[in-house]
Every structure is written in C-alpha cells, then in structure tokens.
Amino acid sequence: MVFIHRSFGDKFHDIFFLLQLTFDSFTLGKFVSFTAAGCPDGSLQISEVERPDVGGLWCGTSWGPAIYYSETPSVSIILKLLRLSKDQTGFNFDFRMAYKMIKKSDAVVRYGNPFVGIVRSLYLSCSQNCTAIEIARTKNFPIFSPMIITQVVGTPASTERTSAEYANTSMAMPVQMVEQHVPSPTKPSSEQFLGDLISGTYCSRIFTDCDRKKCRLQSPNFPGLYPRNLTCYYAVRQHEVPAGKHALIHVKQPRGQLVAVRARPATQAEAPPRELRLWQDCDVVQDYVTVYDGYTTREPVILKFCGGGEPVPEAISSGPEILVEFTTSPYGTFLHPTPPHSLHGFQLEVQVTFVDAESPTYAKNKRCEFWLRGTGGGILASPRHSLPRNSTCLYHLRGAGPTLPSPTPPRPLPKFPEQRPGTVWRRPAPRPPQPQFRVWLSILKFHVGTSLSSTDEDCSTTLMVWDGEMMPLSECNDVACEKERQRYAERMGDPIQPVLARPSSNTTLLARYCKDKVPKTCDHAILQNTSRPCSLVESFVSSGSSLTIEMRMIESTALRQVLFIYFMKNFRPVNFRAMYEFVDLHQDGDPYGSGPCSRIFYSRTRDHYSDRKFQGPRDIFLYGRGGSKNISCVYRFEGEHDEVVKLRFNKLLNGNRTCRSVGNSDFNRLLCVDSENFSVKVLDLPWPNAPPIQRDCLCSNRSLPINIKSTSNIAEVHFNVLSMDALDDYNNLFFEGTWDFVKTMPCMQKRRVRGPSGEIKYTPPIDDDEKHCENQPWLIDPGPSQYLYVKMDGVIVSNSTKCATKNRIIVHTGGAIHVSVCPKPPADSSHHVVEVFSDGWAVSSNAMILAPGQDPIRTIAVEFIVKEPASYTVTWLELTRRPSVTSTAGLQISRDCEHRCPELDACINASLWCDGVSHCPSGYDEALTHCSVLLQLPPLQLALGALFVITVLGVICFIVWRACRRRGRRSISQHRLKSISSETAIIDGKEVIC
C-alpha cells in the first residue's frame, strides 16, 4: 500500500491567494461506480484545511489536464494505492501535477474582478526518491511554506530549493500547515457576492438581500473540479421588502458555458455539443442541482438539472426564499478523454423582483390557488414564479359586493276580488333568486413554450374554463405530504399524475385550451385598441356568480423556453392573460316594465331600503363597452294619494358630453341644451294612462347636488344615453341619487278635461282646495281618433321676446315640453294668438297618415306658471282628419266633411256647428250660409218655395204696375185738357197764323 499526503499553501499572504492544481496526467487504479465501491484499487482525495473532510474519492485514468482551484490558500492531497496491477504490460498508478498561486483579484471567473494577473507557476512531480522542497523567497513572488515530505518506506527525506519530480515508487506523508487569519478587505461593489459560508460546512452558504448585491451561486472550487461525496445548500432570502410588495427570487444562467455538471457515465465523454439534462436523467452519475421553492428541502422542487452547455432555465420562487441544493456522488473519475473546456461545476445568477402583495401573481403558502372576489375586474396572468411538476392552479372568480338584492315587496291582493265558486286567492309563488353578479371572462392569450423535457404531450399543459365553483385542490394541507409524494414518484421513475380539481355538481366545462388548441380568444384586446371591445362571441359569461379557471401542468414550468433565431431568451413558460369583470346585476327597487334596467319603488316598502338610493345600472352589457349602442332606463316612484316624491341627485357623469343643464326662468325648470345624447329627466305622472309632465332635465353636474319635489304622487326618472362607443360604461356614464316620499295635501279638483271643445280658465285661488291645486297642470284628453287645437292669447317666448309679466303658460305635447307662452305681450303685440296642435297633426291635406303602431300621443297638457295675480283663458277644439276616397286611378280625391274648418283643413264635431260660438279661427262654423233655416231645406223644396215667392212677387209687381198704369193715363188726359184750354186762351189773345 502506498500513501502520499501533500499540502500546499502560503502562511503569510494566504488570505489573498488561491491554489491551482493541474493534473496533467493521472492514473490511479480503476474506476468502477459513482455510488458504491467505485475505487477498489486506490484513490485520490483532495481536502482543504479549513473545510471539513467530505471523504470523496477520485480514481481511474485521465489523459489530459484536470484543474482544481482551491477555496482556501491551504490544500492537502492524499493518494492511496491499495492494489498494484498484476498485468506487467500496464500500470495503474501514474500522475503528473502542477500547481501555482493565484491572487484572488485575478480569479475573474469566480469573483468577477476585471483585473487579470498570474503569479509565477511552480511545477511539482514525484520521482522515485522523494525530497522536501522549499520554494525560495523572492521579492517578486509570495513566500510559500515548505513542503514537508515524510517517507514511510524508503530513505530519509531531504530538502532543497528547487523543483522536483516525483516518481511512482515513493509516497508522501501528511503535512500540516497553519493558516494565518487576516481580516478580508472591503469588497468592491462590482465584485460578485458568493454568500456567507455556514460554519461547520464545506460549501453551504447564505445569501441575503440580493437586490443590492451581485449574488452568484457557485459550485465549490468553481470553475475547477468540484469535490465528491458532497452536498451543498445555497439559501437565498430577501429580508427587506418594500411596503405592499412581495419578493420573488430568480435563479438562472443564460450562458450555458458556465454550467458543467457531470451527467454521462465514465465511458462517455462530454463531447460537444453538450446538453442540459433533467430529473431522472441525472441519476446516472448522481451529480445534480436541485432548486426548491422555499428555505428547506421539504418544499416543492421546481427544477433539477445536470450537464451543461445550454442555458439553465430560470427558476423563480413563489416567495422571498429559495434553496438550491448541489449533490455529488461519492466516487468520481476525471473525464476521459478530457473535453476541450476546462470548466467544471456551475455558476448561477440571482435576481430579486417585487410584485404587488395583493395581486394574483404568486402562490401563497405554496398552493397555486387564487380567490378573487369583488365588484370590479382586472387582468389575470400566469404566475410570475415557477411551478413544480404536477401543478394545478385554480382561479376562483366570484362576484361579491356589500349590497344585496333588494327584496321583492308583497303584491297586494285586489280590493274587491272576483267572487267565483271554488276561487281561492293566494299570493303568487316567489320567484327564484337571480344572481347578483355574473363573471365576464375573455382569454386574451394562451401560449405554451417548447418544453425541454422529453415528456411534452400536446395537452400536458392545459387551461380549462368552468362555469361554477370548483372544490379546493387537495385535502392535504401540509406541503410536506405533497412534497414527499413527488419525491417518491421522481426517484421511482413513475410518471406523476396530476392533482385534479373536483368540480361541483352544477359546474359545467365551457372551454379547454391546449398548446395547439385555442377555442376562442380576444387577442385584439392586447393591442389596446379601444375602438373594438371584446364581444360576447369572443368571451365567456357565467350563468351564476362564480367562474373558475383551472390550469394543469404535468411538467415544471421552469422547463419551457422560447427559441429565437439568434439567441435563446427565457420567457414565462406558460403565458396566459385573461381579462375578467364581475358584472353587477343588482339594481335597487323591483323590476318594472320590459326594460332591462327599469325599476319601481313603492312607498309601502320604503322601510326595506335603508339608504333609499337609486342609481344607473352597473351591468356592463347595457353600455357601449358591453356591446350596446343605446340605453334607456325608467325609475318609477309610486306613493300614496296624499304623498309626493322627493328626489335628490348627488352624482352625475355624462362621459364628457357637451350637454349642459341650464335653469330657464321661462319654463321654471332645468333644461338640457347643446346635446341630446345624454339626459336624466324627472317627470310627473298626475293622471293614469296619460303621458307624463317633464319637470327637470339633468345632463351635467354643474347644478349638483339638487333637490326636486314632484307635484303628484307618482314620478319617473328617465335615464337615456345614445350613440355610445367602446369606451363608455358605468364609470363615465352614471348618476346616483336618493328618494323619499313626503306627506302633502292632495288636489281634489278634476284637472283632466275632454270634449269637442272647451276652455280652461285660470283665476287666482281663493279657498284651500284651489290653493292645493295651484301648481297642478291641466290635461286635455281628445276622443278616439281625434286631435286637439289649442288657442290662447299671447306670444311664444324666445330670446328676443319682451313680456310684460313674469307669468307663463307652458304647453306640453306628446309628453314633452312644447312652448312657453307669454300671456301678456307688449301693447304692439296684444292681439297675437298662439295656436298649438296635437302631435301628428299636419295642416296640409296631403299629410301622411301614420301607421297604427306609430300613433302619436295626442293629448295636450297646459301648465300655468303664475308669479303675479292674473286671469287667463285657454280654449281647445277637437279636430278630425278630412276623409278621402281613392279613385280607380289610385288618386286620392278629397271629400269635404259636413262640418269643417277650411283654414285648419279639419273636421269638427257637429255639435259645434252654428252653436252661436265661433270655434274655427275664421268663424266659418258660424257663417250665415251655414246657419240659416231656409238654406237648410232640401233643394226641391227650396226651389218650389223660391218659385212660389217669385210668382207671388211677380203677381204683386204686375198688379202694382197695372194700378200705376191706370193712374198715369188718367193724369195725362187731364193735362192735355188743361193744355188745350191754355192754348185756346193764347190763341184767343193773339192772332192765329195758319
């Protein structure tokens, strides 16, 4: 048996220097196994004085240099030859070794110092006569302690200051070397931090706060040969974490040339190209690096690798702690033949990142299960850290808010129920409760990188969307039980079966995503193109308040990379992004009408609502971002007959519309101007089955908060938005207010009038009944198929109108404000008259007759705004369209009705014809030609009567003529007689000339 022990070191400047041992030629017995009795003939053991003895052995044959770099300046080698070769043609013991001292500042691969320097090399070899050698001291070289060679069998040793060669026939005795401890100098900021060595261990180290240090995890004696029979632990912990953040530790090495962990058997060389091996492939040599997601070996394993030449996948912890374990087999042999590279072991980079502590980007308590509850939404992404093999991640999405669905008030029984034999009155069965929330999910991206593992099935990594709840992942709450199960499966070589989540009984699968199978995505949302939101065709909507995303992975996510053409860049291995939103279906009040957002509030159930709040809907599908263009909601408030509605508006968002709420004294209310795309209108409903009376219109928050009190026991709020785009939702189109009912004295007058004609007179109120009705409007209700013509003295108010009074008369047509009338215009306009027609009326005879489904509202409401005592009169007249007949040629031929107003081109009721009151503007209905009795006779009788009258008149005229004629003849005769007498007298007095 041959036993040689050699020690090398510097007893003065040892802390600043390292030793490099180069085995140029090595043969020591034969190598059998890495794990058991691997060196039966002899072995080489390398140890360092300040490190515990780990007992690892080297043997076998190597043709080529094998380099060992010490961790300390004092190194001992022990060579044992237990059995010489019996074959005379060969030999089993031969080695040639050289060593030199290296400054730590020159060890750039290990420490990262940019300055390179090499100290003078000294070569040692063993000859047959081993002698002690003392290296001479010079001013240019460090002083080494003498090598003390003890010969167990042979001549006494001698020393001399020269290099020596050691023959195979002698062996060295152990040498002890005392190392001087000197405080280490301050490390520069650019220097790599290799951790704090744990006392009593060979290579286990602790790293803290690597966000401010250049932390590097290195195999012992890197970049040289690493010892055998060794286990090193590298514990990385982040102590200082910013408030509201969570630390993640990254361990990676993008440069594959810095990783070379023995992976092939002794008969196989690591010829290029080398490859990185994983999991069970590292059990051949049992030299491997294991990364744990935590601070102990009981934590889940996220990566196990050996080999090298390729980038090490990035392993990311789920918390501020990570543990890296480096294990080597008890026996080893130098590579045969020696590879062209001289690097052994590994160097890993450490990086620290911080994520939001309350974000679903990391698994808490080592369980990849996230519970997201709320009323808003957000973006889901795959975990920012690595997941171990056989991982299942669950994202439980459940809508939950502080408000609860409003109770449905009991429906009152009829006051006078129908009495039938066997009739039993019961309340209707309660409706099944509707979910308060629904989950809207859009998968924006699902990408599975290329796996480095050989077991990469098409759907080994899958993502499933479930409609409903899923049971928790595992009943095993202890991380250790899952860890032990994984470790057992890995070591036995059995395939790992995934831990499957269990769906509830009412849960259904909506979609399943695999590497090459993507059912539907909303990938254009990644481009942040706001003009095109995710549609329902591209998304999923749950049927209830919950939805679950399940992601299963057979392989560790640290083993997937994306290969580019020129370089390898690590990406997140399983990268998915999803946009989720909890759609709030809750609305105050109870359903009303057929609208999706129309609600009703009763005075009898006011105690059921603590805050008595009403607001715009929060259902995103009613807005532009959810796919709707317009929205129309009606909020109805019904009080008792002696109550009025009191509303208060506290918040209003119009989506940056240009509309403004402006107070108008001519209408005595707020009006919306400059836009019709957004409005919140308050309306009174004084009469059943009649259009409402608009009170105020809000479209901007300049008048808020504002209190509005109705004039009737029923009021409505109409919320209307038109022409919405993809950016519009309840965050920018919204209103909020409160409601209540207050007692008041009801109006007992009948202010709903009807008839073919009539007038409404306003006089200042005298008694209490009239005072209670002072602010109540009047409604003129026409008969079936009738229209109204309303007339009053005054002028229509405009910006340039001058009015002699503050009083106004407001006319409402079609349920909307029509005009405001000044009842007392200036003196030069005192004879002006305002005429108003019902909606749908046209004076032209060629007016289009509307279809029955588009029949307009023909009622007209009149409202007196009186601020000064005065009396006013408003008259109305019912109109009917003139009938028309169609000829065979298809032309409409007008046929006048019996009672009409030509200037209105309309027919009026027969009772108004010739009643002594002019109803038509021109008084045509009271013309003599229409109202004379004689002209009312039939034509034949009228002709006979006319003929008789003419005959009588003719006879009378004839008689008168005859009498006058007789009387005229008699007067002529007498005149002639008188003339003759006169002439005779003349003749008598004169001469007669013949």
VENHUVEN-V290989 format. One record per backbone hydrogen bond with DSSP energy under -0.5 kcal/mol. NH is the residue of the N-H (numbers start at 0). CO is the residue of the C=O. E is the energy in kcal/mol with one decimal. If there is no record, write none. Layout:
nh=(NH	NH)
co=(CO	CO)
e=(E	E)
This chain:
nh=(1	3	5	7	11	15	16	17	18	19	20	20	21	21	22	22	23	23	24	25	26	27	28	31	40	42	43	44	46	48	50	55	56	57	58	59	61	63	63	65	67	68	69	69	74	75	76	77	78	79	80	81	81	82	87	89	93	95	96	97	98	99	100	101	103	105	106	106	107	110	111	111	118	121	123	124	125	125	126	126	129	131	132	133	134	140	143	144	146	147	148	149	150	151	159	161	163	165	166	169	181	190	191	192	193	195	196	197	200	204	205	206	208	211	214	215	216	217	218	221	223	224	228	231	233	234	234	235	235	236	237	238	240	244	245	247	248	249	250	251	252	255	257	258	259	260	267	270	276	278	280	281	282	283	285	287	287	288	289	290	291	291	292	293	298	301	301	302	304	305	306	307	308	308	311	314	314	315	316	321	322	323	324	325	326	326	327	330	331	337	343	344	346	347	348	349	350	352	354	356	358	360	361	363	365	366	367	368	369	371	371	372	373	377	379	381	383	385	388	389	390	392	393	394	395	395	396	396	397	397	398	399	408	411	416	419	422	425	437	438	439	439	440	440	441	443	443	444	446	448	448	449	451	455	456	459	461	461	462	463	464	465	465	466	467	470	476	480	481	482	483	484	485	486	487	488	489	490	491	492	493	499	502	503	506	507	509	510	512	513	514	516	518	521	524	525	526	527	528	529	531	537	538	539	541	546	547	548	549	549	550	551	552	553	556	557	558	559	560	561	562	563	563	568	568	574	574	575	576	577	578	579	579	580	581	582	582	583	583	584	584	585	589	591	594	597	598	599	600	602	604	605	607	608	609	613	615	619	621	622	624	625	625	626	627	630	632	634	635	635	636	637	638	638	642	643	644	645	646	646	647	648	649	649	650	652	654	656	659	661	661	663	664	667	668	670	672	672	678	679	680	681	682	683	684	689	692	693	694	695	696	697	702	703	704	705	707	709	714	715	716	717	718	718	719	719	720	721	723	727	731	732	733	735	736	737	738	739	741	743	745	747	750	752	752	757	759	760	761	762	770	771	772	773	775	777	778	779	780	780	781	785	786	788	789	790	791	792	793	794	796	800	802	803	807	808	809	809	810	811	812	813	815	817	818	820	821	822	825	828	829	831	833	834	835	837	838	840	846	849	853	854	857	859	860	861	862	864	864	865	866	871	873	874	875	876	877	878	879	881	884	886	886	889	892	892	893	894	899	900	901	903	904	905	906	907	911	912	913	913	914	918	922	925	926	929	930	931	935	936	941	942	943	944	945	946	947	948	949	950	951	952	953	954	955	956	957	958	959	960	961	962	963	964	965	966	967	968	969	970	971	972	973	974	975	976	977	978	979	980	981	982	983	984	985	986	987	988	989	989	992	993)
co=(80	78	76	74	142	12	13	101	71	99	18	67	19	97	20	65	21	95	95	61	93	59	91	37	29	79	57	77	75	73	47	227	329	43	331	27	25	23	61	22	20	220	18	67	7	46	5	44	3	42	1	40	79	40	85	86	26	24	123	21	121	19	119	17	15	102	102	103	105	106	106	107	100	98	96	163	164	165	164	165	127	157	146	159	132	137	141	8	132	145	146	147	148	149	131	159	122	125	164	166	179	187	110	213	191	205	194	203	197	232	195	234	236	208	212	192	347	215	345	218	220	66	328	325	323	204	232	233	321	206	319	236	238	241	354	352	318	350	314	348	311	253	254	255	344	306	264	268	305	303	277	278	279	280	281	285	326	304	324	302	289	322	299	291	295	290	299	290	288	276	260	274	255	258	252	250	312	313	248	235	291	233	289	231	287	324	229	33	56	62	222	259	257	216	251	214	249	247	245	243	355	358	358	366	362	363	365	366	393	369	395	370	397	579	577	575	360	315	300	553	552	550	367	548	369	393	394	546	371	395	544	373	406	409	413	417	419	423	582	543	437	580	438	539	578	441	576	576	574	446	572	560	558	453	454	456	459	551	512	549	510	463	547	507	465	501	474	477	477	478	479	480	481	482	483	484	485	486	487	488	488	497	500	468	503	466	464	464	462	516	457	513	516	442	521	522	523	524	523	527	528	534	535	440	438	396	465	394	463	547	392	461	390	459	386	386	555	556	449	568	560	561	566	561	566	446	572	573	444	379	441	377	577	439	375	437	580	581	617	435	582	435	599	597	591	594	633	589	635	637	601	602	604	605	607	736	734	617	618	619	727	619	622	623	622	720	718	716	598	633	714	600	636	712	639	741	711	739	644	707	737	705	647	735	735	733	731	653	672	659	670	668	662	663	663	661	659	670	719	697	717	695	715	692	713	686	683	691	681	681	669	679	699	700	648	648	646	644	636	682	634	680	632	716	678	717	630	676	628	724	728	728	652	650	613	647	611	645	643	641	743	745	748	750	778	875	873	758	871	760	766	767	768	770	772	861	750	859	752	778	779	782	878	876	835	874	833	872	831	821	819	797	800	823	864	820	807	862	818	860	815	858	812	810	810	808	794	820	801	825	826	828	791	832	789	787	856	837	843	847	850	851	855	779	811	777	809	807	862	863	864	761	759	790	757	788	755	786	906	904	892	884	890	886	884	890	891	882	897	905	899	900	900	900	879	898	908	909	911	924	911	916	919	922	923	926	926	927	932	933	937	938	939	940	941	942	943	944	945	946	947	948	949	950	951	952	953	954	955	956	957	958	959	960	961	962	963	964	965	966	967	968	969	970	971	972	973	974	975	976	977	978	979	980	981	982	983	984	985	986	990	991)
e=(-2.0	-2.5	-2.6	-2.8	-0.5	-1.2	-1.3	-3.2	-0.5	-2.6	-0.5	-3.2	-0.5	-4.0	-0.6	-3.2	-1.1	-1.7	-1.6	-1.9	-2.9	-2.4	-3.6	-2.9	-0.5	-1.8	-2.6	-2.9	-3.0	-1.0	-1.7	-0.6	-1.9	-2.0	-1.6	-2.5	-2.9	-0.9	-0.8	-1.1	-3.1	-0.7	-2.6	-0.5	-2.3	-3.5	-3.0	-3.0	-2.9	-2.9	-2.7	-2.6	-0.6	-1.8	-0.7	-1.3	-3.3	-3.1	-0.6	-2.7	-1.7	-1.5	-0.6	-3.1	-2.3	-1.2	-0.6	-1.0	-2.2	-2.9	-0.5	-1.2	-0.8	-1.6	-0.8	-2.8	-0.8	-1.6	-1.3	-2.8	-0.8	-4.8	-0.6	-1.0	-0.6	-0.6	-0.5	-1.8	-2.1	-0.6	-0.7	-0.6	-0.6	-0.6	-1.8	-1.7	-0.6	-2.7	-0.5	-0.9	-0.6	-1.4	-2.5	-2.9	-0.7	-2.5	-0.6	-3.0	-1.8	-2.3	-2.1	-3.2	-1.6	-1.3	-1.3	-2.4	-2.8	-0.6	-2.2	-1.6	-2.6	-2.5	-2.8	-2.9	-3.0	-2.5	-0.6	-0.6	-2.8	-2.6	-2.3	-0.7	-0.8	-1.9	-2.7	-2.8	-0.8	-3.5	-2.6	-2.0	-1.2	-0.9	-1.6	-1.5	-4.0	-2.6	-1.4	-1.9	-2.5	-1.7	-2.2	-1.9	-1.8	-0.5	-1.5	-0.6	-2.0	-2.7	-3.2	-3.2	-0.5	-3.5	-2.9	-1.8	-1.2	-2.3	-0.5	-1.2	-2.2	-1.9	-1.7	-1.6	-1.8	-1.1	-2.6	-3.0	-0.5	-0.5	-2.7	-2.1	-1.7	-2.3	-3.5	-2.7	-2.5	-0.5	-2.6	-2.2	-1.6	-1.0	-2.2	-2.6	-0.8	-3.1	-3.6	-1.4	-2.1	-2.3	-2.6	-2.3	-1.4	-1.2	-0.6	-0.5	-0.6	-1.6	-0.5	-2.2	-3.2	-0.6	-3.2	-0.6	-1.0	-2.3	-3.8	-1.5	-2.9	-2.0	-0.7	-1.4	-1.8	-3.0	-1.9	-2.6	-3.4	-0.6	-0.8	-2.8	-2.6	-0.6	-2.5	-2.2	-0.6	-0.5	-0.6	-1.0	-2.0	-0.5	-1.6	-0.6	-0.6	-3.0	-0.6	-3.1	-2.5	-0.8	-2.3	-1.9	-2.4	-0.5	-2.5	-1.3	-2.7	-1.2	-0.7	-1.0	-0.5	-2.1	-2.4	-3.4	-2.4	-0.5	-3.4	-3.3	-1.1	-3.8	-1.1	-0.6	-1.0	-2.1	-2.9	-1.9	-2.1	-2.7	-2.4	-2.0	-2.4	-2.2	-2.1	-0.7	-1.2	-0.8	-0.6	-1.8	-1.4	-1.4	-3.1	-1.2	-4.0	-2.8	-1.3	-0.7	-0.5	-2.6	-1.6	-1.4	-0.7	-1.4	-0.8	-1.1	-1.5	-0.7	-0.9	-3.1	-2.3	-2.5	-2.4	-2.0	-2.9	-0.5	-2.7	-2.4	-2.7	-1.2	-1.6	-0.5	-1.5	-0.9	-2.2	-0.9	-0.5	-0.5	-1.3	-1.1	-0.6	-2.4	-0.7	-0.7	-2.0	-2.7	-3.0	-2.3	-0.5	-1.7	-3.4	-3.5	-0.9	-0.7	-0.8	-2.9	-0.8	-0.9	-1.9	-1.7	-0.5	-0.7	-2.1	-2.1	-2.8	-2.0	-0.6	-1.3	-1.7	-1.4	-0.6	-2.5	-2.2	-0.8	-1.9	-1.6	-2.4	-0.7	-0.7	-1.4	-2.5	-2.5	-2.7	-2.5	-2.8	-0.6	-3.1	-2.8	-0.6	-2.7	-1.7	-2.4	-0.9	-3.1	-0.5	-3.2	-2.2	-2.4	-0.6	-2.2	-1.8	-3.5	-1.5	-0.8	-2.0	-0.7	-2.9	-2.5	-0.5	-1.3	-1.4	-2.9	-2.2	-0.5	-2.0	-2.2	-2.5	-2.9	-3.1	-3.1	-2.3	-0.8	-3.0	-0.6	-3.7	-0.6	-1.4	-2.9	-0.6	-0.9	-0.7	-1.5	-2.9	-2.6	-2.1	-2.7	-2.2	-2.7	-3.0	-0.6	-2.4	-0.6	-2.5	-2.7	-2.9	-1.5	-1.5	-1.7	-1.8	-2.3	-2.7	-2.4	-2.0	-1.3	-2.3	-2.4	-0.6	-0.5	-0.9	-0.6	-2.6	-1.6	-3.9	-0.5	-3.3	-0.5	-1.7	-2.4	-0.8	-1.2	-1.2	-3.3	-2.5	-3.1	-2.9	-0.7	-0.6	-2.0	-2.8	-2.4	-3.2	-2.7	-1.8	-0.5	-2.0	-1.6	-3.2	-1.2	-0.5	-2.4	-2.4	-2.0	-0.5	-3.2	-2.5	-3.0	-1.9	-1.1	-1.5	-2.7	-1.3	-2.7	-3.2	-0.8	-0.7	-1.8	-1.3	-1.4	-3.1	-0.5	-2.7	-1.6	-0.7	-1.6	-1.3	-0.6	-1.5	-1.4	-0.6	-1.8	-2.5	-2.7	-2.8	-3.2	-0.6	-0.9	-0.6	-1.5	-2.6	-2.5	-2.6	-1.6	-3.0	-3.3	-2.1	-0.6	-1.9	-0.5	-2.6	-1.7	-2.9	-0.5	-0.6	-1.4	-0.5	-3.0	-0.6	-0.9	-1.3	-1.4	-3.1	-2.0	-1.6	-1.3	-0.6	-1.5	-1.0	-0.6	-1.5	-1.6	-1.3	-1.3	-1.8	-2.0	-1.1	-2.1	-2.7	-2.4	-2.9	-3.0	-2.0	-2.9	-3.0	-2.7	-2.5	-2.8	-3.0	-2.5	-2.6	-3.1	-2.7	-2.6	-2.6	-2.9	-2.5	-2.3	-2.7	-2.7	-2.3	-2.0	-2.5	-2.1	-1.5	-2.1	-2.0	-1.3	-1.4	-1.8	-1.7	-1.5	-2.1	-2.3	-2.0	-2.0	-2.5	-2.0	-1.9	-2.7	-2.6	-1.7	-2.0	-3.5	-2.9	-1.7	-1.1	-0.7	-0.6	-0.6)
